[in-house]
Amino acid sequence: NIVANIVRDDFRKCLEITPHFALVADETTSQGKEVLSVCLSFLDLRDPSEPTKREVLLDICPLQRTTGKAIATAIQDSLAKNEIDLTNCRGQAYDTTASMSSDKKGVHAEIAKSAPDADYQGCCLHSLNLVICHACKISQVRNMMDSCHELFKFFDNSPKRQNFLKVVIDALAPDDNRKRKLKDLCKTRWVARYDTFETLFSLYEYIVITLNEICLPSDDDRFYDEGENWSWDSNTRSLANGLRHTFANFGHIVSFVVSKELLEPMRPLVSSLQGRLVEVYFGFSKIDQVLDMYAEIRKEINTWYHRMYNKVLALANVVGSAETFPRVCSRQRHRDNLPAENALEYWKRTVAIPFLDIVCEEIKDRFSKEKRAHYELCTLMPEIILKKTTEEVVKLSQTLTTKWDHLMPISPALEGELLRWKNVWHAHAELGRGINVTSLLANHADSMFFPNVRELLKVLAVLPLGSTEAERSFSCVRRVHTWLRSTMSTARLADLAVIAMNGQVVKIDRMEVCRRYVAANARRMASSSLFTD
């Protein structure tokens, strides 16, 4: 507890210099107990030449219920216990569940009563997850996902089947560095399913050959040693027979390749947003780039689809699948029944276009400008303010004054300050491209010439994009809260987790630990001890 409090004291020292912070929280279950991870995002300005954004675990609280009111009360109690003023909170980032995001009874609504500046930002990764989740409700794509999961279970549940798959791959591609084992579809992070599709795509031919060999064994010496017989049981042959027909089905191949190709643009986005200390402007810029990419694909759908369809035909040719599509009838309730002249048009209208349209519409809806917390502060970035006209800059100053007048040191001077800020970057346009907020604070937005801009940039610097730090703390909790420590109190768990996550960043003075221990246990230390000569 003493070491953990030293770490928390380091957080408080940063907040004494720059009081602005943002809340990040999420709940999980550990050893049968509901716990809430409370994290802070703040700016470390103890060295003005090197300002640093920090996202840290502050506390882990027990939860009796997971309602918005109960979670908000736990957060408020935790901040009060750690002597952190909630009124200085400038942002909140949680997942998009109802208990967190509800405007009436959600956590962010309860916190906003005490911290009116704390706008709510739904977790960007959680929103991207829901985008893909909704797109995968298309019947063909949903069935394809289920089949991929069944294929993984087929091999993962039997070492014998897995070994036979390795034998087939080694025999047909002995010098290839491709993977030998399938990955399951991630149940929670749908975007991570791209990695599964990538592995499956590289092994697709060998998987179909393996399933065929299980159902109809051949005399190929590459798969069988002399006199060897794998002797598959009837259940294995039955499952393999169903899977081989599914994975050789042309509609399944189309759905598989379409899903793989359309998930690919999100893969680097998710990787970048999962990183630590991702700034709001950078994150939303990357999201806009991905949205523009999907819009471009939709605009040139015929060109993109023909290129993708060639991959479908190549894969179908490898596994011996014919180019087919279901017949069109007068009435159909259980599958798509769109009119089409050929297979190429049918699968474009039933799989590719619906999947792409859902992705585009969901991203536009979930990442609209209205749902981006304090997005008006991003206009202070050089790349954006350079595109503003003088009239737009004047209007921007009015908007910022209305919202942030109570924080700015000289609010009446904001309009002239913004015009000077724009002129500075006109002269250094190349330098302003790609610059981050902390660099602006360190080298450009000084308190003499740009006091208002500097204060607003401090607020922008602490805003989070999601609850990744809270989720990252769950991994730490799993390492600390093992079954051997299942009876450990939540307070002790919180202290251990804070030390584990921040102990390498915060310098722990051993003598300070000793002094605090002696002060806390004066009666014990009356006799000679290890701490005295």
KOLDREN-340276 format. One record per atom (N, C-alpha, C): residue in one letter; x, y, z. Coordinates in pm, whole numbers, plus 50000, padded with zeros to 5 digits. Atoms other than C-alpha are relative to their C-alpha. Layout:
REM residues N
aXYZ...
***
This chain:
REM residues 533
n500824988050000n500005000050000n500875012650000i499114988449995i502855024050076i500625002649863v499394998450132v504575017849741v498965005049899a501064995750091a501255021449554a499645014750023n500314985949971n500585054549731n501105009449951i498914991950057i504025067249627i499795001949850v500304999150144v503075059349267v498865009949976r501154990850016r499745077549310r500405014550032d499514986549971d501555107349465d500675006149878d499384995150123d503525109949143d498945005049902f501104995350085f500225112748954f499485013650048r500554987649944r499015139949189r500945011849977k499054989250028k502205160149139k499825005549859c500254995650138c501515160948766c498715008149991l501284993050004l497925171748827l500055013550072e499834987049936e499085200049056e500505010449900i499464990850100i500935215348760i498975002549890t501054999050103t498275208148496t498814992050048p501105007349934p494935199248660p499084992449905h500915006550093h493195187748341h500294985049992f499855014450018f492585150348319f498724994449938a501165007050056a490245125548152a499864986550069l500295012949936l488585094548296l499904988949897v500145012150081v488905059948145v499644988950097a500455010549907a487025031048306a499354988649924d500675011850054d485794996048234d499914989750111e500175010249895e484554966648440e500264986149943t499755013950038t485484930048434t499734991050120t500185009849893t485164898348640t501344993350027s498765006549961s488114884448833s499744991150120q500225009949894q487874852749041q498595001050057g501404999649959g484094855849050g499555013250059k500354986949944k484144892449160k499945010449889e500104988950094e482974922548960e500905011350050v499114989149962v485714949248965v500015010549890l499964988750092l486034983348802l501425005649995s498674994250019s489304995848658s499845014949970v500084985550017v489645033748697v501385005249959c498734994950053c492355050348486c499885014949973l499954985750028l493435086148426l500885002649878s499164994850107s494765103948120s500325014550033f499614986449962f496765135248205f501315003749933l498804994750064l499685156548096l501085002150105d498854998249910d503095155248265d500835011749947l499284987950041l504525190448239l501075004150100r498954996649904r507155188348511r501275004549929d498934994950086d509705192748233d499335007049883p500734992950106p508215220248010p500544997449860s499425002650133s510595211447728s499624986349945e500415013350044e509295175547716e498674996250063p501325004049947p505555174147793p499644986049953t500315014050030t504285138447804t498574996850039k501345004949966k500805124147785k500154986650070r499925012549925r500275096348039r498604994450023e501225007249966e497525070748077e500384989450102v499565008449888v497755052748409v498804993850071l500995006349914l495825028848629l500055006750137l500084993349869l494655047248942l499504990750109d500645007949895d492485022149125d499204988749938i500925010850036i490494989949107i498974999250113c501064999149900c487144991749284c499074987949993p501005010650003p484704964349386p498655005549955l501324995950048l481274965849223l498954990050050q501115008449960q478084952649377q499014998349884r500895000350117r476044961449067r500705007149884t499394994050118t476864972148713t499075010149933t500854989450053t474254999348671t500835012849985g499284987550019g475285034148558g500235007550129k499894993149872k474615048848901k501064993650089a499045007049914a476655022149083a501425002149952i498654998350054i479645025248850i500475014450019a499634985849982a479585063548862a500355002950146t499724998149857t479455062649243t501374994350037a498705006149973a482455039049251a501145008849947i498984991250057i484425062549025i500175012550087q499934987949917q483555093049234q500664997150135d499405003649871d484495075249559d501514997749984s498585002650023s487805064049409s500785013049983l499324987150018l488715099349297l500085007850132a499994993049871a487735113649636a501034993850094k499035006949914k489825087249816k501435003749964n498664996750047n492835096349603n500235015149987e499874985449993e492265134049652e500185006249861i499994994550136i491605141649284i498675007049977d501194991650016d489135169549204d499274996349870l500775004450116l486435156248971l499625011749908t500404988650084t485565191348848t501045003349893n498954997850100n488885191848657n499974989749889c500105010250104c487785162248446c499515006549870r500344993950129r487665172548077r499484990049899g500495010050095g486685139747913g499774986850068q500285013549951q485345104747967q500054990449883a499955010250105a486015073247766a499644986550061y500445013349957y484105041047824y499564992449875d500565007350113d482695013647605d498605005349970t501284994450046t479375018747428t498794992350050t501155007049943t477154996747645t499045010150062a501034990849953a473915011947774a500325005750137s499714995249864s475085014448136s501065011050000m498974989650010m478015036148022m499545011849916s500224989650101s476645055747725s498635006850008s501334994149995s473025063447821s500065014850042d500014985749970d472345100947820d499225003350127k500824997349882k469935097648113k500524992950125k499605007649883k471165070048343k501384993649987g498685005850019g474575061348206g501055006350089v498904995049917v477905066448381v500385014149958h499534986850045h478855096148165h499005010950038a501004990149959a475565113748247a500145003250149e499834997849855e476155109048622e501275008150029i498744992849979i479765121148602i499875014549953a500154986550056a478755151248389a499295009550096k500674991449902k476605164048678k501025007150089s498944993949918s479805170648876s501115006049916a498944995150089a482115176748578a499375003649865p500724996450123p480195195848307p500885000549875d499114999750117d483295198148082d500354986149949a499575013650033a483685160348072a499094993849894d500775006150109d482285150947730d500334985149989y499855014650010y481765114047665y500514996149862q499495005750125q483815096047399q499864984850007g500115014650005g482695060747316g501284993949949c498765006750038c485595036547281c500024997449849c499925001550146c486695037646916c500164985449959l499815014250034l487835001346916l498714992250019h501285006649977h484524990247063h499035003349888s500884996050109s482685010046795s500384993149870l499575007350120l484794994646517l499594985350008n500435013849979n484014960746666n498534998249963l501435000850029l480284967746641l499725002149851v500154998250145v480684979646281v500114986649929i499785013050065i482054945746176i498964989850045c501015009249947c479624927146401c498695001549924h501254997750072h476644943146226h500134996049853a499805003750140a478134937945880a499974984849982c499935014750010c478614900845953c498674993350028k501325005949985k474894895946012k499384995949868i500445004950131i474474890445637i500054984750004s500155014549979s473334854245615s501194992149947q498875007650056q476124841645383q501275002050082v498794997249922v478834858845587v499894993550138r500195006349869r477354846645917r500234984949992n499815014550016n477254810645790n501474996749976m498585002250024m480834813645666m500795000950131m499324998649871m481984825846010m499784987650088d500295012049921d480244796546179d500784988049950s499265011350057s481894772145941s501485000850035c498604998349963c485344786646012c500234996150146h499885003749859h484734782546385h499904984850016e500135014649992e483604746246335e501254993149948l498755005750052l486724739446128l501095000650104f498994998949894f488934752546408f499764989550108k500315009849896k487144730746664k500304985849953f499765013550053f487444700446435f501464996050018f498575003349987f491244702246436f500525002250142d499474996749868d491804718046779d499604989650105n500475009749902n489794691446966n500664986449988s499375013150021s491914662946833s501465001849958p498594999450040p495734662046835p500294991249878k499795009050113k495504633246587k499665007149869r500384992850122r493644654646330r500985011449973q499054989150018q495994683846390q501324994849946n498755005850049n499014661446335n499894995949853f500185004050140f497554648346011f500025012249909l499944987750079l497054684045887l501455004549982k498584996450012k500734691045962k500724990949903v499375009550092v501724659545774v499695003949855v500394996150137v499784670945466v500735012749958i499334987450034i501254706245478i501494997649977d498565002850016d504814693145527d500284992249872a499805007950122a504364668945240a499855008349874l500294992250121l502954694244993l500775013149994a499244987449997a504904725245103a501104999150104p498995002449897p508014713345288p500885012150030d499094988749981d510044745345239d499255013050025d500804988049980d507184769545298d500015003950147n499994995149862n507244791245609n498615002750055r501364997249956r503454792345634r499704993050133k500385005749872k501764784545964k499424986049982r500485013850004r500794748846048r498754998050084k501135001749911k497954755446291k499005011249979l501064990250020l494594772946254l499795008350127k500364991349889k493464801846473k498495001150007d501454998649984d489994805346618d499595014449974l500544986650015l487764834946542l499865006350137c500084993049871c488094860246824c498545003050032k501414998349964k484794861547013k499635014450031t500314986349959t485084897547129t500515010449901r499464990250093r487324915946882r499814994949857w500345005050133w485734910246542w501035004149896v499004995650096v488384930446360v501204990650001a498875009349989a491004905746487a499764987249920r500275011950079r489284879146277r500755000249867y499224999550123y491314891745981y501224990950010d498835008749983d494344873346124d499634985449979t500475013850022t492304841246129t499784997449852f500255001650144f491214846545768f501304999249922e498715000050069e494794853445663e500674986250011t499445013449981t495994820645815t499214989649921l500855009550071l493034801645671l500185001049849f499814998150143f493574816745326f501284993249952s498725006050040s497194805245317s499974984750009l500075014649981l496204769745428l498774993849933y501305004650050y492914767045238y500134987249918e499835011950086e494144742044976e500344987750081y499555011449921y495844719645233y498904995150095i501115003949914i492804720045460i499004991449923v500945007850082v490514707845180v500594986449966i499345012850030i493044680945083i499974991050123t500025007849876t493264669845448t498614994250026l501375004749977l489474667445480l499634989049898n500265010350101n489294647645154n500704986950036e499255012049963e491974623645277e499364992950119i500665006349886i490084617845601i498754992549954c501245006450048c486854610045415c500294988749902l499705009750106l488334591645118l501514998249992p498535001849998p491884579445197p500534995449865s499355003750126s494174576944896s501234991450030d498785007949983d497344557044839d501255008649987d498884990850015d499574587844835d501034997450109d498955003449904d502874577844999d500505012150077r499544988149930r503534613945096r499265001950133f500804998049879f500784612445359f500034987950093y500045012449920y501214576745483y501354993149991d498815008349999d504294557945591d499614986049955e500285013650051e504594522445463e499224991850103g500855008149914g501804501545611g499235007850104e500674991949899e500464530745816e498545002249962n501434997650021n496724535245857n499505008850115w500444990749896w495254565246042w498704995550066s501235006149945s491964546146097s499095010350069w500894989849945w489534575046138w498674994150041d501295005149953d486384568746339d498875006349919s501144995750082s482914573946190s499625014550027n500354986249968n482304606846375n500955009849931t499024991450067t485514622046239t499725000649851r500285000150145r484694610945884r498735007749968s501264992850023s481164624745916s500215015250007l499734985749987l482364658846039l500865005049884a499114995950109a485124660245778a499245000849868n500774999950124n482654652045501n499165012849988g500784987650003g480414681145598g500875012249978l499124988550014l483334705245627l500615000949861r499374999350132r484914695445296r499035004949894h501004994950094h481674701745109h499755015050023t500214985849969t481244735045289t501135008649945f498864991850040f484754747645217f500304999049851a499885000650146a484574736444854a498815006649932n501164993350057n481264754644809n500395013849948f499584987450062f481624784544575f499475012150078g500544988949922g479324807044781g500785002550127h499194998749879h481384800045093h501335006749966i498734994050040i484584809144907i499835014949972v500264985850028v483054841944784v499855007850131s500214993249872s481904851645135s501305001250079f498725000149928f485284842345280f500955010649944v499054990650062v487344862845031v499505014350015v500564986549985v484974892945045v500245005150143s499804995849860s485124893845426s501465002950028k498564997949979k488894890445426k500465013149937e499554987950069e489394918245171e499445012650063l500624988049943l486984942445339l500405002450146l499504998049864l488404936845688l501435005450001e498584996350004e491964944045574e500265014750030p499724985949969p491724982645579p499925003550148m500144997049857m490744981345948m501144994450084r498945006549921r493684959846056r501065009950048p499014990549948p496334987646069p499385010750089l500674990149915l493775011646216l499874995050143v500165005749866v493064988446507v501354999150071s498675001149939s496764982546566s500495013550052s499544986749957s497445019946583s499185005250118l500844995149890l494475027446812l500234992350129q499725007849879q495504999747052q501265004750071g498764995349940g498825016947114g499755009750114r500114990649889r499475038147419r500245014249951l499774985750021l499325076047416l499625004549859v500484995850131v497445078647086v499195012850018e500694987249986e496305114547044e498715000049921v501344999850059v492725122846953v500045003849852y499974995450139y493535141746634y500574989249909f499405010750079f495785113746507f499014988549979g500935011250011g493185086946583g498845003049906f501124996650087f490285104946416f500455002149856s499484998750136s492485113046115s500124986449933k499875013550055k493205076046068k498634993949972i501365004950023i489505067846104i499425006249874d500494993350122d488665093745837d500684994349875q499305005850114q491315078645609q499384986449962v500625013150027v489765043945645v498615001949939l501334997250056l486285058245580l500115004449855d499794995750139d487585075445266d500384988249911m499615011650078m489115042645156m498794991449965y501225007750027y485805024145192y499095007449901a500814992250094a484025052645011a500554998949859e499395001550133e486515049644725e499734986249942i500335013650047i485965012044706i498554999549951r501435000150040r482195017844694r499795007549869k500134992250123k482615043844422k500494992149879e499425008150108e484775020344212e499714985250026i500345013649957i482904988944316i500254989849891n499825009650108n483064972543973n501464996249982t498575002850015t486844976043943t500514991750117w499555007449881w487434964544302w499454985850001y500625013149993y484994935744274y500604990449897h499395008850100h486514922143952h501374995150046r498705004249948r489944921944115r499834989850112m500265009449892m488534904744423m499474986749946y500615012250054y486544879944211y501044991149933n498925008150057n489704868944034n500684991650108k499455007749888k491054858444376k499064988650038v500985010449970v487824839244436v500134988649900l499885010350103l488164820844104l501294992150014a498735006949982a491824812944172a499934990150116l500135008949885l491014798144514l499044988649969a500955010550037a488014779344376a500644989949908n499315009250092n490194764444101n500954990850075v499055008049922v492734752544358v499294988650072v500725010349923v490104733344559v498994992449914g500905007450091g488144721344253g498545003850013s501394995449988s485024742444303s499575007149873a500534993950122a482864752344006a499335013350032e500644986949985e481614788043958e498494998449985t501455002050001t477944785744053t499315010950081f500824991449915f475104805744207f498614993950007p501325006249983p471654795844341p499045004649890r500984996450102r468784795344096r499045010550056v500944989649963v466364824444103v498584994749982c501375005150007c462754815144180c499025011650026s501004989549985s459494834244211s499885004850144r500094996449858r459374833644593r501074992550078q498965006349919q462114826744848q500085007250133r499994994249867r462144832245224r501304997450076h498895004649919h465324815145340h501375003749943r498744995350056r468024830145113r499725011749908d500164988950093d468664859744888d499554994849864n500605004550126n466744857744564n500055011349897l499854988750090l468104887144365l500224995249857p499795004050139p467914884943986p501425003549955a498644997750050a471324881643818a500224991549875e499755007150125e472584871543476e501054988950015n498935009849982n475614852343605n500455000050146a499525001449862a477484842143920a500705012650047l499274988049961l479684873043917l499065010850051e500964989849959e476684896543938e499224995950123y500805004649886y474764874944183y500755002250131w499264998949874w477504873944447w500375014550031k499754985849975k478264910844401k498795006550067r501234993749948r474624920044473r499584994350135t500475006349876t474084895644761t501025000350114v498985000549895v477434896644948v500865012750001a499004989350001a479954923144838a499385013750027i500594986749985i477734953944804i499295001650135p500614998549867p475574947545118p501025001250113f498954999649896f478684940845330f500675013750001l499314987150009l480424972345206l499095011550041d500944989249965d477314994145243d499795000950151i500185000149855i476794983445605i501225005850070v498774994949940v480444990345689v500085015249986c499924985550024c480335025245531c498995007650086e501034993049925e477055035145696e500254999350150e499745001349856e478025021746038e501155009050044i498864991549965i481385039946037i499585014750000k500474986250007k479725072445929k499155003550122d500904997349888d477125069346204d500755000150133r499355001549869r479405058346489r501165009950019f498894990649989f482205083146410f499675013549938s500404986950050s480215113546307s500625010950088k499384988849927k481535147646415k499295002650132e500764997549877e478745150346674e500374990450112k499675010049900k479995119046852k501485000250038r498594998749966r483595130746881r500145010650110a499954991049883a484235146047223a500965011649977h499194987750011h485505182147212h500745000749866y499325000650130y486235178446841y500405013949951e499674986450044e486305216346801e501445003650036l498624997149962l489705216246977l500994995149896c499095005150104c491205196446688c500275010449892t499784989450099t490845227646471t501225008450033l498784992849964l493835241946660l501244993749939m498865006450063m496095216946484m500355007349871p499584992250118p498165233946210p499384995349869e500525005150126e496915211045934e498565004349974i501404996150016i493305221545999i499845015149995i500214985549994i493605258146091i500525007149875l499504994150124l495595265145773l498945000049890k501065000950102k492525255245571k498835009450029k501104991349960k490285279845757k500185014049940t499994986050041t489355313745614t499965009050124t500034990749887t489485344945831t498634999850068e501365000449943e485685343645875e499804987450082e500145012649927e485875307345982e500815000250130v499204999049878v488625315346233v499275008550104v500774991649908v486485343046382v498844992250061k501095008249950k483545319146409k500504989450098l499395009949909l485835293046568l500305006350135s499684993449873s486965318046830s498755002150085q501254998449928q483335324646922q499554986850062t500375013349950t482655287446956t500854996050120l499105003749891l485715281647173l499795008750124t500234991149885t484995312147390t498744996050075t501265003949936t481435300647454t500204987750089k499865012849929k482575266247566k501105000250104w498825001049914w485965272747730w500405013250064d499694986949943d485775308447858d500534999050143h499615001249859h486185296848220h501414994450019l498655005649988l489535280048143l501075009149942m499014991950070m491235305547919m500455011750086p499504989049915p493495330848096p499605013849949i500374986950057i492685359647854i499024997349886s500955004250102s489545348947669s499665011049898p500324990050103p488815382947499p501045000849889a498934999250100a492145379947314a500064987849910l499905012550074l491365345947163l499945002149848e500144998250144e490285358746820e501325004349935g498714995550054g493505377846756g501084989550015e499015010449976e495495349446904e499914988949895l500195010350102l493985324246662l500485004749862l499514994850128l494725346946364l501535000049996r498535000749995r498365349746477r500484985549990w499675014250004w498455312046530w499954994749856k500115004150140k497285306946172k501165005649917n498914993850076n499875331546034n501354993450029v498755007049965v502675313646222v500154987549914w499915012650074w501835281146046w499955002049849h499864996750142h501485298045709h501485000649962a498564998750027a505195305345734a500754987050021h499335012949972h506005269945856h499064988449969a501015010050036a503475248545670a500584985950001e499395013250004e505885219445618e500254994650140l499735004249863l506805218745986l498744995650072g501255003149932g503145217346088g499354987249956r500615012250051r502355186545883r500414988050085g499735012049920g502065156146111g500495002750141i499524996949865i503085174446430i498954996250103n500965004049897n501515162446754n499815011050105v500394989649904v499995181747044v501135002950098t498944997849901t502855176447289t501175007949939s498954992050067s505335190447033s499595014549988l500504986350005l503145221046990l500185006950135l499864994349866l503155226347366l501475002650035a498594998849964a506905221447392a500715011149923n499194991550086n508065243047102n499305012149939h500684989650077h505355265846964h498975007850082a501084993249928a502395273747192a500505004550137d499464995349872d504225293647460d498955008650072s500974992949917s502385310747744s500075015249985m499884985650019m503605345447643m499165004849881f500674995550121f502245348247287f498664992949976f501235007850025f499565321047287f499484993750129p500445005849872p498265316947645p498694992249988n501295006950015n494705307347540n500154987249919v499785011950083v495805283547266v500734989350080r499255009849920r498245267047505r499084992750098e500905006249902e495545260947766e499034990349930l500915008850073l493185246247506l500724987749948l499225011550045l495945223947370l500274990350115k499835008949884k496505210547722k498774991150018v501235007949991v492865199547727v499954989649889l500005009250113l493175184047381l500974988450023a498975010249980a496305165147489a499544988650090v500385010449904v494565146247770v498804991849955l501205007250041l491485134947576l500344986149949p499735013750045p491395097047526p499094996049883l500785005250111l490135077447225l499154987950038g500755011849960g488815047847418g500484994650133s499725006049868s489105024647715s501114989649993t498955010250018t492235006047599t500874998650125e499155001049881e494215014547914e499304991850108a500745008049903a491455000148133a500014985249961e499965013850045e491344968847920e501404994150013r498645004849982r495104966647934r500244996250146s499845003349859s494844966648312s499394986550034f500595013149975f492654935448290f501044988949986s498935010050017s495654915848163s500894999750123c499194999449878c497624928048463c499264993450117v500805006049892v494784917848697v500024984849988r499965014750016r494764882848547r501344994250045r498695005049955r498494879548613r500145000650152v499854998149855v498194892248970v498984991950079h501095006249924h494824878149078h499814985449957t500075014250034t495524840949034t499124992650101w500855007749908w493574813049200w500664998250136l499315000749871l496254811749471l499725012450084r500304987649929r495234847549560r498515003349991s501434997750024s491494843349512s499305006850117t500634993749883t490714855249867t500585013850031m499384986949978m492814886749838m498965011149989s500954988950004s490924919049906s500205008349874t499914991650120t490164942849620t500975011650021a499074989049972a492144970649791a501454995649978r498645005150020r495284949049795r500254997149852l499885002550143l494634938349436l500275013049925a499804987050065a494394975149335a501435005050019d498634995449974d497714983449502d501024992149918l499065008350076l499514954049340l499935003249850a500164997050143a498074962448997a500615013649966v499424986850023v499074999149026v501534999149998i498535001849998i502644988849117i500464992849875a499595007950115a502794963148838a499965008049871m500164992550125m501594987448570m500835012849996n499334986950000n503415019048681n501335000050074g498795000349920g506315007448895g501275002249920q498814998150082q508755008048602q500135014449951v500004986150050v507775043748502v500305009850114v499814991249884v507665059948847v501194995150081k498835003649921k510925060549038k499604998450147i500365003049861i510435044149380i501245002150088d498904997249907d512685058649651d499874990550120r500075009949892r513465030649896r499995006650138m499984993349871m514245054650178m498655006450031e501334994349978e510875071450128e499034989050043v500835011349958v509215037150154v500264996850148c499655002949860c511095031150480c499445010550095r500504989349912r510165065050623r498494999050018r501465001149988r506495060150546r499604987850082y500325012149922y506545025150692y500235002550149v499714997049859v508145037351013v498945009250057a501034990849953a505635065851038a498664993150020a501285007049989a502735042150986a500004989650110n499905010649900n504025016451236n501025003950108a499034994549903a505745037051505a500244990550117r499845008749882r505095012351789r500894988149968r499175011450037r506664983351601r501485003949989m498634996050027m509755003551522m500705005750122a499374994849879a510505013151886a501284992450032s498805008049975s513034984851912s500935000949880s499034999650110s516094980051693s499424993049878s500565005550123s515324972451333s501025000649888l499134999850116l516814968250990l500175014049943f499974986750059f516145004850913f500885009750079t499164991149919t518435018951187t501364993650020d498655005149976d522145015951255d500114994250140
***
